[in-house]
Amino acid sequence: MTHRIPYPENHPFSTASWRRISLLCLTVLLLAGVAHGADNTTAAMAPPEVWTLRNAVRFALKNNPDSRMGKNRIEAAQAAITMEKSSFFPRLDLNSRYDQTNNPMYSFGNILNQGVFNNTIDFNNPGRTDSLNMGVRLGYRFFNGGRDLAGLKAAEAQAVSSRMELGAVQAQLAFEVVRAFQLIIQAEELIKAQQAAVDAITASLGVAKARYQEGVLLKADLLDLEVQQAKAREGLSQAKHTLGLSRRIFLSLLGLDDDPVTLDPAQDYIQEAPPSADYEQRYELKSMEALILAAKAKVRQAQGGYYPSLEGYAGYDADKGYVTDGSGDSWQAGVKLQFNLSEGGRTGAEIARASALLAEAQERKRKTELAITLEVRQAEFAAQDAKERLQVTEKSVAQAQESARINRLRFKEGTLLSADLLGVETRLTDARVRRIVAETSQRIAIADLRRALGLPQFPDTSDTVANPQPEKTTATDQP
């Protein structure tokens, strides 16, 4: 039976003292949280006043939540490596306890530890004793069947995979920023084209009204032009709505809530077409390779269950008794060899499970290779198609502009019907829209091809994914 003695109010272990200590710790934590929040606020990136394609990509790689989450996963993976490395160092523990008891076995042990045994003690009822014990323990695992080393290699490979996953996320993010940037430029150009169509129809409508007042134009022709003007204004309104939506998507990719979007399309917005290259630089493949290494290490770790483990330990204890007014100390040291002869097939099952996960990782890599091959082929076809479409639409715009100029003069002179003029204006607007879309498609296709080949959108904006290979370890744990 163990008895607890209440501490006096001024004792360091009293309830009031613990309350004061808890309040102090809570205050320190709150102050640390405020300081940490201030540091995060200070570290936030300030957006530039004018966005170029290059600084937009650079900003997104730093500020987008997906990119930040990837960096957090890398930090977690690095912490896992540190945890695995701790297995190769000795463990030192400091223990302390105080208790009272009248249990014969424990009381007799306290008497022996405190060096106060005498022949008058009744073994069956040695009485109440107490013990204040202070002890230190040192332990070291010399051999563990290679499981610790395999666990470290698996953690290192997982860290590499996390870095490669971040690279893949940032590569996709950079392409999405490029696409959003180009779509904003496209929307702005479409607004200009639709505005030009509105202005042209409005000018022709003015001529038509004058001719109608003169009695040389039918009311139906005038109404046709007014309908065409309304249609052109509708197209202008839709283009403005598309521009607003494109800007919101752009800000979301940058990790911003609501900021003015002013683009500088004169800088960097036309990227160079990538040279012919393979896709071995894709981060997805490097991530899968690292995962396969981790899976192999997990198999080796499971196989360590068939090997014995050898540990060494040493300890020192000091005991003080206030009831018996005695004290004593002792030490203990030794080694422990442990070998599991049978555990119901657990180790075999762990090896089978790890081997199955390894096979799955290998198949996932093969699937990834097939998917990337398809992406590269699709991106190449899209780039070639966009190039050819742009060449065709440039000729169409030139022809439509000249046709519109001639037919507007004819309509002004009264030698062209309004229906024919409407067809001319519609063809000019369509040609301009197709050219704008073709130009944007070509720039997006180039960016997509760079992404598919594993190339950065801009060499100086690719975020550094350091240490692509597992770190060298100096551990001596061998199978």
C-alpha positions as CSV (number, residue, x, y, z in Angstrom):
1,M,0.0,0.0,0.0
2,T,1.4,3.3,-1.0
3,H,0.8,6.5,1.0
4,R,0.9,10.0,-0.4
5,I,2.0,12.9,2.0
6,P,0.6,16.3,1.1
7,Y,3.2,18.9,0.6
8,P,3.3,22.2,2.4
9,E,2.1,25.3,0.5
10,N,5.7,26.6,0.0
11,H,7.1,23.2,-1.1
12,P,8.3,23.2,-4.7
13,F,6.0,20.2,-5.5
14,S,2.9,21.7,-3.9
15,T,-0.3,22.3,-6.0
16,A,0.0,26.1,-5.7
17,S,3.6,25.9,-6.9
18,W,2.6,23.8,-9.9
19,R,-0.1,26.4,-10.7
20,R,2.4,29.2,-10.7
21,I,4.8,27.2,-12.9
22,S,1.9,26.4,-15.4
23,L,0.9,30.0,-15.6
24,L,4.5,31.1,-16.3
25,C,4.8,28.5,-19.0
26,L,1.6,29.5,-20.6
27,T,2.7,33.2,-20.6
28,V,6.0,32.2,-22.3
29,L,4.2,30.2,-25.0
30,L,1.8,33.0,-25.8
31,L,4.6,35.5,-26.1
32,A,6.5,33.0,-28.3
33,G,3.4,32.6,-30.5
34,V,3.0,36.3,-30.9
35,A,6.7,36.7,-31.9
36,H,6.4,33.8,-34.3
37,G,3.3,35.4,-35.9
38,A,5.2,38.7,-36.3
39,D,8.0,36.9,-38.0
40,N,5.7,35.3,-40.4
41,T,4.0,38.6,-41.2
42,T,7.4,40.2,-41.8
43,A,8.5,37.3,-44.0
44,A,5.5,37.7,-46.4
45,M,6.5,38.7,-49.9
46,A,5.3,42.0,-51.2
47,P,3.8,41.8,-54.7
48,P,5.4,44.0,-57.4
49,E,3.4,46.9,-58.9
50,V,3.7,45.5,-62.5
51,W,3.8,41.8,-63.2
52,T,6.1,40.4,-65.8
53,L,5.9,36.7,-66.7
54,R,9.2,36.0,-65.0
55,N,8.5,37.7,-61.7
56,A,5.0,36.2,-61.6
57,V,6.5,32.7,-61.8
58,R,9.1,33.5,-59.2
59,F,6.5,35.0,-56.9
60,A,4.1,32.0,-57.2
61,L,6.9,29.5,-56.4
62,K,7.4,31.3,-53.2
63,N,4.0,32.3,-52.1
64,N,1.5,29.7,-53.4
65,P,0.1,27.5,-50.7
66,D,0.8,24.3,-52.6
67,S,4.5,25.3,-52.8
68,R,4.6,26.1,-49.1
69,M,2.9,22.8,-48.1
70,G,5.5,21.0,-50.2
71,K,8.3,22.7,-48.2
72,N,6.6,21.7,-45.0
73,R,6.6,18.1,-46.1
74,I,10.3,18.3,-46.8
75,E,10.9,19.6,-43.3
76,A,8.9,16.7,-41.9
77,A,10.9,14.3,-44.0
78,Q,14.2,15.8,-42.7
79,A,12.9,15.5,-39.1
80,A,12.2,11.8,-39.9
81,I,15.8,11.4,-40.9
82,T,17.0,12.9,-37.6
83,M,14.7,10.5,-35.7
84,E,16.2,7.5,-37.5
85,K,19.7,8.7,-36.9
86,S,19.0,8.8,-33.2
87,S,19.1,5.0,-33.2
88,F,22.8,5.1,-33.7
89,F,23.6,7.1,-30.6
90,P,23.6,6.0,-26.9
91,R,20.5,6.8,-24.8
92,L,21.0,8.5,-21.5
93,D,18.0,8.7,-19.0
94,L,17.8,10.4,-15.7
95,N,15.1,9.0,-13.3
96,S,13.8,10.3,-10.0
97,R,11.0,9.2,-7.8
98,Y,9.7,9.4,-4.2
99,D,7.3,6.9,-2.6
100,Q,6.2,5.4,0.7
101,T,5.0,1.9,1.3
102,N,4.4,-0.7,4.0
103,N,4.4,-3.6,1.5
104,P,6.8,-6.2,3.1
105,M,8.7,-6.9,-0.1
106,Y,9.2,-3.3,-1.2
107,S,9.9,-2.1,2.4
108,F,12.5,-4.7,2.9
109,G,14.1,-3.7,-0.4
110,N,14.2,-0.1,0.7
111,I,15.9,-1.1,3.9
112,L,18.5,-3.0,2.0
113,N,19.1,-0.3,-0.5
114,Q,19.5,2.3,2.2
115,G,21.9,0.2,4.2
116,V,19.9,0.1,7.5
117,F,19.3,-3.6,7.9
118,N,19.6,-5.1,11.4
119,N,18.7,-8.5,13.0
120,T,15.7,-7.1,14.8
121,I,13.7,-6.4,11.6
122,D,10.7,-8.7,11.1
123,F,10.8,-9.9,7.5
124,N,7.0,-10.4,7.4
125,N,6.3,-6.9,8.7
126,P,9.3,-4.6,8.2
127,G,7.0,-1.5,8.7
128,R,6.6,1.7,6.8
129,T,9.5,2.9,4.7
130,D,10.0,5.7,2.1
131,S,12.5,6.1,-0.6
132,L,13.9,9.1,-2.6
133,N,15.6,7.5,-5.6
134,M,17.9,9.2,-8.1
135,G,19.2,7.1,-11.0
136,V,20.9,7.4,-14.3
137,R,20.7,4.8,-17.2
138,L,22.9,4.5,-20.2
139,G,22.0,2.2,-23.0
140,Y,23.4,1.5,-26.5
141,R,22.3,-0.9,-29.2
142,F,25.3,-2.5,-30.9
143,F,23.4,-4.6,-33.4
144,N,19.8,-4.8,-34.6
145,G,19.9,-7.0,-37.7
146,G,20.4,-4.0,-40.0
147,R,17.0,-2.6,-39.2
148,D,18.2,0.8,-38.0
149,L,20.4,1.4,-41.0
150,A,17.6,0.3,-43.4
151,G,15.2,2.6,-41.6
152,L,17.6,5.5,-42.1
153,K,18.0,4.8,-45.8
154,A,14.2,4.6,-46.2
155,A,13.8,8.0,-44.4
156,E,16.5,9.5,-46.6
157,A,14.9,8.2,-49.8
158,Q,11.5,9.5,-48.6
159,A,13.1,13.0,-48.1
160,V,14.4,12.9,-51.7
161,S,10.9,11.9,-52.9
162,S,9.4,14.8,-51.0
163,R,11.9,17.2,-52.6
164,M,11.1,15.8,-56.0
165,E,7.3,16.0,-55.4
166,L,7.8,19.7,-54.5
167,G,9.7,20.1,-57.8
168,A,6.8,18.5,-59.7
169,V,4.2,20.7,-57.9
170,Q,6.3,23.8,-58.7
171,A,6.7,22.8,-62.3
172,Q,3.0,22.5,-62.8
173,L,2.4,25.7,-60.8
174,A,4.8,27.6,-63.1
175,F,3.0,26.4,-66.2
176,E,-0.4,27.4,-64.7
177,V,1.0,30.9,-64.0
178,V,2.3,31.2,-67.6
179,R,-1.1,30.0,-68.9
180,A,-3.0,32.4,-66.7
181,F,-0.7,35.3,-67.7
182,Q,-1.2,34.5,-71.4
183,L,-5.0,34.3,-71.0
184,I,-5.1,37.7,-69.4
185,I,-3.2,39.1,-72.4
186,Q,-5.5,37.2,-74.7
187,A,-8.6,38.7,-72.9
188,E,-7.1,42.2,-73.2
189,E,-6.5,41.7,-76.9
190,L,-10.0,40.3,-77.4
191,I,-11.4,43.4,-75.7
192,K,-9.5,45.6,-78.2
193,A,-10.8,43.5,-81.1
194,Q,-14.4,43.6,-79.8
195,Q,-14.1,47.3,-79.2
196,A,-12.8,47.8,-82.8
197,A,-15.8,45.9,-84.0
198,V,-18.2,48.0,-81.9
199,D,-16.5,51.2,-83.3
200,A,-16.7,50.0,-86.9
201,I,-20.4,49.0,-86.6
202,T,-21.2,52.3,-84.8
203,A,-19.5,54.3,-87.6
204,S,-21.4,52.3,-90.3
205,L,-24.6,52.8,-88.3
206,G,-24.1,56.5,-88.4
207,V,-23.8,56.4,-92.2
208,A,-26.9,54.2,-92.4
209,K,-29.0,56.6,-90.3
210,A,-28.0,59.5,-92.6
211,R,-28.9,57.4,-95.6
212,Y,-32.2,56.4,-94.0
213,Q,-33.1,60.0,-93.4
214,E,-32.4,60.6,-97.0
215,G,-34.8,57.8,-97.9
216,V,-32.2,55.7,-99.7
217,L,-31.9,52.9,-97.1
218,L,-34.6,50.6,-95.9
219,K,-35.7,50.4,-92.3
220,A,-34.9,46.7,-92.2
221,D,-31.3,47.4,-93.2
222,L,-31.0,50.0,-90.4
223,L,-32.4,47.5,-87.9
224,D,-29.9,44.8,-89.1
225,L,-27.0,47.2,-88.3
226,E,-28.5,48.0,-84.9
227,V,-28.8,44.3,-84.1
228,Q,-25.2,43.8,-85.2
229,Q,-24.1,46.7,-82.9
230,A,-25.9,45.1,-80.0
231,K,-24.2,41.8,-80.7
232,A,-20.8,43.4,-80.9
233,R,-21.4,45.1,-77.5
234,E,-22.4,41.8,-76.1
235,G,-19.1,40.3,-77.3
236,L,-17.3,43.2,-75.7
237,S,-19.1,42.6,-72.4
238,Q,-18.2,38.9,-72.5
239,A,-14.6,39.7,-73.2
240,K,-14.4,42.0,-70.2
241,H,-16.0,39.3,-68.0
242,T,-13.4,36.8,-69.2
243,L,-10.6,39.3,-68.4
244,G,-11.9,39.7,-64.8
245,L,-12.1,36.0,-64.3
246,S,-8.6,35.4,-65.7
247,R,-7.2,38.0,-63.3
248,R,-8.8,36.2,-60.4
249,I,-7.3,32.9,-61.4
250,F,-4.0,34.6,-61.8
251,L,-4.1,36.1,-58.3
252,S,-5.2,32.7,-56.9
253,L,-2.1,31.0,-58.4
254,L,0.1,33.7,-56.9
255,G,-1.5,33.1,-53.4
256,L,-3.0,36.6,-53.3
257,D,-6.5,37.6,-52.3
258,D,-7.3,40.9,-54.1
259,D,-4.6,43.0,-55.7
260,P,-4.5,45.1,-58.8
261,V,-3.2,43.2,-61.8
262,T,-1.1,45.2,-64.1
263,L,0.9,43.2,-66.7
264,D,3.9,44.1,-68.7
265,P,3.6,41.9,-71.8
266,A,6.7,43.5,-73.4
267,Q,9.0,41.5,-71.1
268,D,9.5,37.8,-71.1
269,Y,6.0,36.9,-72.2
270,I,7.3,35.1,-75.4
271,Q,9.3,32.1,-74.3
272,E,11.7,30.2,-76.4
273,A,10.6,26.8,-77.8
274,P,12.5,24.1,-76.0
275,P,15.1,22.0,-77.9
276,S,14.6,18.4,-78.5
277,A,15.1,16.5,-75.2
278,D,14.0,13.5,-73.3
279,Y,11.8,13.6,-70.2
280,E,14.3,12.0,-67.7
281,Q,14.5,15.3,-65.9
282,R,10.8,15.1,-64.8
283,Y,10.5,15.4,-61.1
284,E,7.8,12.8,-61.1
285,L,10.2,10.1,-62.3
286,K,12.9,11.1,-59.8
287,S,10.3,11.0,-57.0
288,M,9.2,7.4,-58.1
289,E,12.9,6.3,-58.2
290,A,13.3,7.6,-54.6
291,L,10.2,5.8,-53.5
292,I,11.5,2.6,-55.0
293,L,14.7,3.0,-53.0
294,A,12.6,3.6,-49.9
295,A,10.6,0.5,-50.6
296,K,13.7,-1.6,-51.0
297,A,15.0,-0.3,-47.7
298,K,11.7,-1.2,-46.1
299,V,12.1,-4.8,-47.3
300,R,15.6,-4.9,-45.8
301,Q,14.3,-3.5,-42.6
302,A,11.6,-6.2,-42.4
303,Q,14.3,-8.9,-43.1
304,G,16.2,-7.7,-40.0
305,G,13.6,-9.5,-37.9
306,Y,15.4,-12.7,-38.7
307,Y,18.5,-11.5,-37.0
308,P,19.3,-11.2,-33.2
309,S,19.8,-7.8,-31.4
310,L,22.6,-7.0,-29.0
311,E,22.3,-4.1,-26.5
312,G,24.5,-2.9,-23.7
313,Y,23.4,-1.0,-20.6
314,A,24.7,0.6,-17.4
315,G,23.1,2.3,-14.5
316,Y,23.7,4.0,-11.2
317,D,21.1,4.5,-8.4
318,A,21.2,6.5,-5.1
319,D,18.5,6.0,-2.5
320,K,17.6,8.1,0.5
321,G,15.1,7.1,3.2
322,Y,13.7,9.7,5.6
323,V,11.7,7.3,7.7
324,T,14.6,5.0,8.3
325,D,17.2,7.8,8.0
326,G,19.4,5.7,5.7
327,S,21.0,6.0,2.4
328,G,22.9,3.9,-0.2
329,D,23.9,3.6,-3.8
330,S,24.4,0.9,-6.3
331,W,25.3,0.3,-9.9
332,Q,24.5,-2.3,-12.6
333,A,25.9,-3.0,-16.1
334,G,25.6,-5.7,-18.6
335,V,24.7,-6.8,-22.2
336,K,21.5,-8.3,-23.5
337,L,21.3,-10.6,-26.5
338,Q,17.8,-11.3,-27.9
339,F,16.8,-13.6,-30.6
340,N,13.1,-14.3,-31.5
341,L,12.8,-18.0,-32.3
342,S,9.1,-17.8,-33.2
343,E,6.6,-15.0,-33.4
344,G,3.8,-16.6,-35.3
345,G,5.1,-15.7,-38.8
346,R,5.1,-11.9,-38.2
347,T,8.5,-11.3,-39.8
348,G,7.6,-13.3,-42.9
349,A,4.4,-11.3,-43.2
350,E,6.2,-8.0,-42.8
351,I,8.7,-9.0,-45.6
352,A,5.8,-10.1,-47.9
353,R,4.0,-6.8,-47.3
354,A,7.1,-4.7,-47.9
355,S,7.9,-6.7,-51.1
356,A,4.4,-6.2,-52.4
357,L,4.7,-2.4,-51.8
358,L,8.0,-2.5,-53.6
359,A,6.4,-4.2,-56.6
360,E,3.6,-1.6,-56.5
361,A,6.1,1.2,-56.5
362,Q,7.9,-0.2,-59.5
363,E,4.6,-0.5,-61.4
364,R,3.7,3.0,-60.5
365,K,6.9,4.2,-62.0
366,R,6.2,2.3,-65.2
367,K,2.7,3.9,-65.3
368,T,4.2,7.3,-64.7
369,E,6.7,6.8,-67.6
370,L,3.8,5.9,-70.0
371,A,1.8,8.9,-68.9
372,I,4.7,11.3,-69.3
373,T,5.5,9.9,-72.8
374,L,1.9,10.6,-73.8
375,E,2.1,14.1,-72.3
376,V,5.2,14.9,-74.3
377,R,3.7,13.7,-77.6
378,Q,0.5,15.7,-77.0
379,A,2.5,18.8,-76.1
380,E,4.6,18.4,-79.3
381,F,1.6,18.0,-81.5
382,A,-0.2,21.0,-79.8
383,A,2.9,23.2,-80.3
384,Q,3.1,22.3,-84.0
385,D,-0.6,22.7,-84.5
386,A,-0.6,26.2,-82.8
387,K,2.3,27.3,-85.0
388,E,0.5,26.3,-88.2
389,R,-2.8,27.9,-87.1
390,L,-1.0,31.1,-86.3
391,Q,0.5,31.3,-89.8
392,V,-2.9,30.8,-91.4
393,T,-4.7,33.3,-89.2
394,E,-2.2,36.0,-89.8
395,K,-2.9,35.8,-93.5
396,S,-6.7,35.7,-92.8
397,V,-6.5,38.9,-90.7
398,A,-4.6,40.8,-93.4
399,Q,-7.1,39.7,-96.1
400,A,-10.1,40.5,-93.8
401,Q,-8.8,44.0,-93.0
402,E,-8.3,44.9,-96.6
403,S,-11.7,43.5,-97.5
404,A,-13.4,45.5,-94.7
405,R,-11.6,48.7,-95.8
406,I,-12.9,48.4,-99.4
407,N,-16.4,47.4,-98.5
408,R,-16.8,50.2,-95.9
409,L,-16.0,52.7,-98.7
410,R,-18.5,51.0,-100.9
411,F,-21.2,51.1,-98.3
412,K,-20.5,54.8,-97.7
413,E,-20.9,55.4,-101.4
414,G,-24.1,53.4,-101.4
415,T,-22.9,50.6,-103.7
416,L,-23.0,47.9,-101.0
417,L,-26.0,46.5,-99.1
418,S,-26.0,46.5,-95.3
419,A,-26.3,42.7,-95.2
420,D,-23.0,42.4,-97.2
421,L,-21.4,44.9,-94.8
422,L,-22.5,42.9,-91.8
423,G,-20.9,39.8,-93.3
424,V,-17.6,41.7,-93.9
425,E,-17.5,43.1,-90.3
426,T,-18.3,39.7,-88.8
427,R,-15.5,38.0,-90.9
428,L,-13.0,40.6,-89.8
429,T,-13.9,40.2,-86.1
430,D,-13.7,36.5,-86.3
431,A,-10.3,36.6,-88.1
432,R,-8.9,38.9,-85.4
433,V,-10.3,36.7,-82.6
434,R,-8.8,33.5,-84.3
435,R,-5.4,35.2,-84.6
436,I,-5.4,36.3,-81.0
437,V,-6.4,32.8,-79.8
438,A,-3.8,31.2,-82.1
439,E,-1.1,33.5,-80.7
440,T,-2.1,32.6,-77.1
441,S,-2.3,28.9,-77.9
442,Q,1.2,28.9,-79.4
443,R,2.7,30.6,-76.3
444,I,0.8,28.2,-74.0
445,A,1.8,25.2,-76.1
446,I,5.5,26.2,-75.8
447,A,5.1,26.5,-72.0
448,D,3.4,23.2,-71.8
449,L,6.1,21.5,-73.9
450,R,8.7,22.8,-71.5
451,R,6.8,21.4,-68.6
452,A,6.3,18.0,-70.3
453,L,10.1,17.8,-70.9
454,G,10.9,18.6,-67.4
455,L,12.4,22.0,-68.3
456,P,11.8,25.2,-66.1
457,Q,9.8,27.9,-67.7
458,F,12.7,30.3,-66.9
459,P,16.1,29.0,-65.8
460,D,16.4,31.5,-63.0
461,T,12.9,31.0,-61.6
462,S,13.0,27.3,-61.0
463,D,13.0,26.8,-57.2
464,T,16.1,24.9,-56.0
465,V,15.4,21.3,-55.1
466,A,18.6,20.6,-53.3
467,N,20.3,17.2,-52.7
468,P,18.6,15.0,-55.2
469,Q,20.4,12.0,-53.9
470,P,20.2,10.4,-50.4
471,E,22.8,11.7,-48.0
472,K,25.8,9.5,-47.2
473,T,25.6,7.8,-43.8
474,T,28.4,6.8,-41.6
475,A,26.4,4.3,-39.6
476,T,28.1,1.0,-38.7
477,D,25.0,-1.1,-38.2
478,Q,25.5,-4.0,-40.5
479,P,23.3,-7.1,-41.1
